[in-house]
Amino acid sequence: MPDDRRTVFVDPERCIGCGICEQVCPQAFRLGAGGLAHVVAGPEDLPDCVREAAGACPQGAISVREGEAAGL
């Protein structure tokens, strides 16, 4: 049976609030009041576009862990 657990983390020290993650994957990311991105989807609801958003982040601020590495 495949392990489809996934966790996503936005590093606030690296995020510059450009909003690319929200454009690429609005189901999972929003810019907060402080102008930085945060994850709005729960671990069980993370769409596949989180990987694309992580790759598009110019600062590499988004980490996606899957399977056993997700640690859920």
Residue frames as a rotation matrix with the C-alpha (Angstrom) as fourth column:
MET 1
0.582 0.813 0.000 0.00
0.813 -0.582 0.000 0.00
0.000 0.000 -1.000 0.00
PRO 2
-0.161 -0.678 0.717 1.51
0.592 -0.648 -0.480 3.39
0.790 0.347 0.506 -0.98
ASP 3
-0.119 0.027 -0.993 2.22
0.914 -0.388 -0.120 5.90
-0.388 -0.921 0.021 1.73
ASP 4
-0.051 0.183 0.982 0.54
0.764 -0.626 0.157 9.12
0.643 0.758 -0.108 0.57
ARG 5
0.578 0.174 -0.797 1.10
0.729 -0.549 0.409 11.23
-0.366 -0.817 -0.445 3.67
ARG 6
-0.048 -0.561 0.827 2.38
0.741 -0.575 -0.347 14.71
0.670 0.596 0.443 2.94
THR 7
0.443 0.145 -0.885 3.42
0.731 -0.630 0.262 17.73
-0.520 -0.763 -0.385 5.00
VAL 8
0.207 -0.329 0.921 4.20
0.690 -0.619 -0.376 21.23
0.694 0.714 0.099 3.78
PHE 9
0.331 -0.210 -0.920 6.11
0.791 -0.469 0.392 23.94
-0.514 -0.858 0.011 5.61
VAL 10
0.618 -0.185 0.764 6.76
0.403 -0.760 -0.510 27.58
0.675 0.623 -0.395 4.67
ASP 11
-0.114 -0.767 -0.632 9.97
0.993 -0.082 -0.080 28.95
0.010 -0.637 0.771 6.21
PRO 12
0.838 0.536 -0.103 9.10
0.541 -0.841 0.020 32.48
-0.076 -0.072 -0.995 7.39
GLU 13
0.260 -0.830 -0.493 12.78
0.104 -0.484 0.869 33.41
-0.960 -0.277 -0.039 7.39
ARG 14
-0.717 -0.567 0.405 13.03
0.399 0.142 0.906 32.73
-0.571 0.811 0.124 3.65
CYS 15
0.062 0.843 0.534 9.56
0.994 -0.002 -0.113 33.77
-0.095 0.538 -0.838 2.44
ILE 16
-0.910 -0.382 -0.161 9.48
0.355 -0.919 0.173 37.21
-0.214 0.100 0.972 0.80
GLY 17
-0.211 0.938 -0.275 5.71
0.230 -0.226 -0.947 37.32
-0.950 -0.263 -0.168 0.30
CYS 18
-0.881 -0.201 -0.429 5.82
-0.335 -0.375 0.864 37.35
-0.335 0.905 0.263 -3.50
GLY 19
-0.016 0.995 0.096 2.59
-0.677 0.060 -0.734 35.31
-0.736 -0.077 0.673 -3.73
ILE 20
-0.426 -0.182 -0.886 3.75
-0.853 0.406 0.327 32.88
0.300 0.895 -0.329 -6.40
CYS 21
-0.999 0.050 0.000 2.76
0.047 0.926 -0.374 29.92
-0.019 -0.373 -0.927 -4.22
GLU 22
-0.364 0.924 -0.116 -0.76
-0.006 -0.127 -0.992 31.30
-0.932 -0.360 0.051 -3.87
GLN 23
0.017 0.320 -0.947 -1.00
-0.928 -0.348 -0.134 31.82
-0.373 0.881 0.291 -7.64
VAL 24
-0.617 -0.372 -0.694 0.25
-0.651 0.736 0.184 28.30
0.442 0.566 -0.696 -8.40
CYS 25
-0.579 0.343 -0.739 -1.68
0.456 0.888 0.055 26.49
0.675 -0.306 -0.671 -5.66
PRO 26
-0.508 0.398 0.764 -4.45
-0.563 -0.824 0.055 28.66
0.651 -0.403 0.643 -4.16
GLN 27
0.533 0.724 -0.438 -6.05
-0.158 0.593 0.790 25.61
0.831 -0.352 0.430 -2.53
ALA 28
0.441 -0.454 -0.774 -3.06
0.786 0.611 0.089 25.30
0.433 -0.648 0.626 -0.20
PHE 29
-0.513 -0.782 -0.354 -1.42
0.858 -0.476 -0.190 28.73
-0.020 -0.401 0.916 0.27
ARG 30
0.715 0.607 0.346 -2.46
0.589 -0.790 0.168 32.25
0.375 0.083 -0.923 1.28
LEU 31
-0.491 -0.768 0.411 -0.54
0.340 -0.603 -0.722 35.39
0.802 -0.215 0.557 2.09
GLY 32
0.058 0.486 -0.872 -1.24
0.988 0.096 0.119 36.33
0.141 -0.869 -0.475 5.68
ALA 33
0.921 0.382 -0.081 -1.67
0.390 -0.890 0.238 39.69
0.019 -0.251 -0.968 7.38
GLY 34
0.442 -0.841 -0.313 2.10
-0.007 -0.352 0.936 39.95
-0.897 -0.411 -0.162 7.79
GLY 35
0.499 -0.179 -0.848 2.56
-0.831 -0.378 -0.409 39.53
-0.247 0.908 -0.337 4.05
LEU 36
-0.647 -0.762 0.017 4.10
-0.739 0.633 0.228 36.06
-0.185 0.135 -0.973 4.30
ALA 37
-0.106 0.579 -0.808 2.73
-0.625 0.593 0.507 32.83
0.773 0.559 0.299 2.89
HIS 38
-0.587 -0.032 0.809 1.19
-0.690 0.542 -0.479 30.16
-0.423 -0.840 -0.340 5.07
VAL 39
-0.920 0.249 -0.304 -0.42
0.037 0.825 0.564 26.79
0.391 0.507 -0.768 4.44
VAL 40
-0.466 0.829 0.309 -4.22
-0.881 -0.406 -0.241 26.82
-0.075 -0.385 0.920 4.66
ALA 41
0.363 0.561 -0.744 -4.93
-0.601 0.751 0.273 23.18
0.712 0.349 0.610 3.71
GLY 42
0.519 -0.130 0.845 -4.79
-0.732 0.442 0.518 20.45
-0.441 -0.887 0.134 6.33
PRO 43
-0.502 -0.848 0.169 -2.38
-0.654 0.500 0.568 17.52
-0.566 0.175 -0.806 5.86
GLU 44
-0.381 0.415 0.826 -5.16
0.393 0.882 -0.261 15.27
-0.837 0.225 -0.499 4.58
ASP 45
0.664 0.744 0.071 -6.28
0.440 -0.313 -0.842 17.87
-0.604 0.590 -0.536 2.01
LEU 46
-0.039 -0.754 -0.656 -2.98
-0.311 -0.615 0.725 18.95
-0.950 0.232 -0.211 0.45
PRO 47
0.915 0.400 -0.054 -3.32
-0.154 0.222 -0.963 19.01
-0.374 0.889 0.264 -3.35
ASP 48
0.486 -0.746 0.455 -0.59
0.829 0.559 0.032 17.84
-0.278 0.361 0.890 -5.71
CYS 49
0.630 -0.220 0.745 0.10
0.380 -0.748 -0.543 21.44
0.677 0.625 -0.388 -6.78
VAL 50
0.939 -0.343 -0.003 2.05
-0.155 -0.432 0.888 22.01
-0.306 -0.834 -0.459 -3.52
ARG 51
0.251 -0.885 0.391 5.06
0.678 0.449 0.582 20.40
-0.691 0.119 0.713 -5.22
GLU 52
0.176 -0.119 0.977 4.74
0.890 -0.405 -0.209 22.79
0.421 0.907 0.034 -8.17
ALA 53
0.901 0.197 0.388 4.45
0.025 -0.914 0.405 25.75
0.434 -0.355 -0.828 -5.78
ALA 54
0.716 -0.697 -0.039 7.55
0.154 0.103 0.983 24.61
-0.681 -0.709 0.181 -3.91
GLY 55
0.005 -0.732 0.682 9.47
0.927 0.259 0.270 24.45
-0.374 0.631 0.680 -7.18
ALA 56
0.303 0.210 0.930 8.23
0.707 -0.703 -0.071 27.89
0.639 0.679 -0.362 -8.23
CYS 57
0.931 0.061 -0.361 9.19
0.322 -0.604 0.729 29.63
-0.174 -0.794 -0.582 -4.98
PRO 58
0.646 -0.710 0.280 12.13
-0.038 -0.397 -0.917 31.93
0.762 0.582 -0.283 -5.82
GLN 59
0.113 -0.602 0.791 13.49
-0.924 -0.355 -0.138 31.71
0.364 -0.715 -0.596 -2.26
GLY 60
-0.368 -0.204 -0.907 13.06
-0.065 0.979 -0.193 27.96
0.928 -0.012 -0.373 -1.77
ALA 61
-0.655 0.122 0.746 10.92
-0.727 -0.371 -0.578 28.73
0.206 -0.920 0.332 1.28
ILE 62
0.424 0.894 0.144 8.49
-0.905 0.421 0.055 25.83
-0.011 -0.154 0.988 0.79
SER 63
-0.783 -0.617 0.081 9.39
-0.621 0.782 -0.041 22.32
-0.038 -0.082 -0.996 1.93
VAL 64
0.426 0.872 -0.240 7.28
-0.870 0.468 0.154 19.31
0.246 0.143 0.959 0.95
ARG 65
-0.735 -0.581 0.348 7.84
-0.656 0.740 -0.149 15.99
-0.171 -0.338 -0.925 2.69
GLU 66
0.242 0.832 -0.500 6.09
-0.898 0.387 0.209 12.86
0.367 0.398 0.841 1.50
GLY 67
0.293 -0.038 -0.955 5.65
-0.012 0.999 -0.043 9.30
0.956 0.024 0.292 2.67
GLU 68
0.469 -0.154 -0.869 7.44
0.824 0.432 0.368 8.22
0.318 -0.889 0.330 5.82
ALA 69
-0.631 -0.768 0.103 9.48
0.701 -0.623 -0.346 11.45
0.331 -0.146 0.932 5.76
ALA 70
-0.107 0.680 0.726 6.24
-0.015 -0.731 0.682 13.36
0.994 0.062 0.088 6.39
GLY 71
-0.903 -0.412 -0.123 6.34
0.086 0.108 -0.990 12.11
0.422 -0.905 -0.062 9.96
LEU 72
-0.232 0.897 0.375 2.59
-0.839 -0.380 0.389 12.01
0.491 -0.225 0.841 10.44
